[in-house]
Amino acid sequence: MRTSAIGDVTHVVPLIRTLQEKAPDTRLTWIVGKLERRLVGDLPGVEFVTFDKAAGRAGVKAVRDALTGRRFDALLHMQVALRSNLLSLAVKADRRIGYDKARSKDLHGLFVNERIEARSGEHVLDAMASFIEPLGLKQTAVRWDIPVPDEAHAWAAEQLPGETPTLLVSPMSSHTVRNWRVERYAAVIDHAMARGMRVALVGGPSEGERALADAILAAVRQKPLDLTGKDTLKRFMALLARSAMILTPDSGPMHMANAAGVKVLGLHAASNPHRSGPYSDRRWCVDKYDEASRKFLGKPASEIPWGTKIEKPGVMDLVRVDEMIERFEACATHLGLHLAG
């Protein structure tokens, strides 16, 4: 059970792939959020039970009804929020595997009868992978292969035709304090477009994302493509397949991009990229987490609990435009892109 959020659900996919490879006769049921199912709900060989948290008690009842009369050998209880702990009561399972005590909260320990090994300094994906270790398995390779339908690829090809190197800019995190300043996004976009990159703004249909996109469009010298609110999760995956890089703060799109093999120009100050940055390749991120820890908490990152979020007003101002442009140029060189100027 991992119902949300998009980034964390993305981290579960390699665990599913590992189970399918190493225990192929195992029947898998995944309790997942309504939105998140739109991304992973077509993974082959997996039964999905949708949890609609917006539906309140009716959403819990729907999960309970779907599982009535069933019993499982094991529940991997991979979410510690109180809502999820209560939802887990809908699952009748002999083994209820949860987080170690250090990573538990909201009475999580009352809802499990086994715990994963206590570890610190892990990336979130590795922590989730450890849930299969009590089953005698170990994740030794990481594979996503999230299906993308032909319709989504066709739509993406219409938006991003040809072979022009493309930079996607996904400027908004659900934790708004992680967002960069409008003028800084605009400066990187202007630089990339001056170098001949095609740039596309992407984001969801919310009012906040629309407002942020409009502010960036008003601040740039050259207008990028504006695809804000026009895609779906699957169409976004298809856009990634036609892109070289993405500029984004710590967010769901960051982890979707990593799963798709796209280089991530990550903006990190409020969160630790070694815990929650792009899993496969963090070379193109700007990491100001230690500097943020020293400024806002008065001590280096090595002296604060692993996973501490430094979500303080102004924390993202520590990431400078010239640092991100330097990472953009280094990544372009690594990819062998032949840019103008």
Secondary structure by P-SEA (a helix, b strand, c coil): cccccaaaaaaaaaaaaaaaaacccbbbbbbccaaaaaaccccccbbbbbbccccaaaaaaaaaaaaccccccccccccccaaaaaaaccccccbbbbbccccccccccccccccccccccccaaaaaaaccccccccccbbbbcccccaaaaaaaaaacccccbbbbbbcccccccccccaaaaaaaaaaaaaabbbbbbbbcccaaaaaaaaaaaaccccccccccccccaaaaaaaaaaccbbbbcccaaaaaaaaacccccccccccccccccccccccccccaaaaaaaacccccccccccccccccccccccccaaaaaaaaaaaaaaacccccc
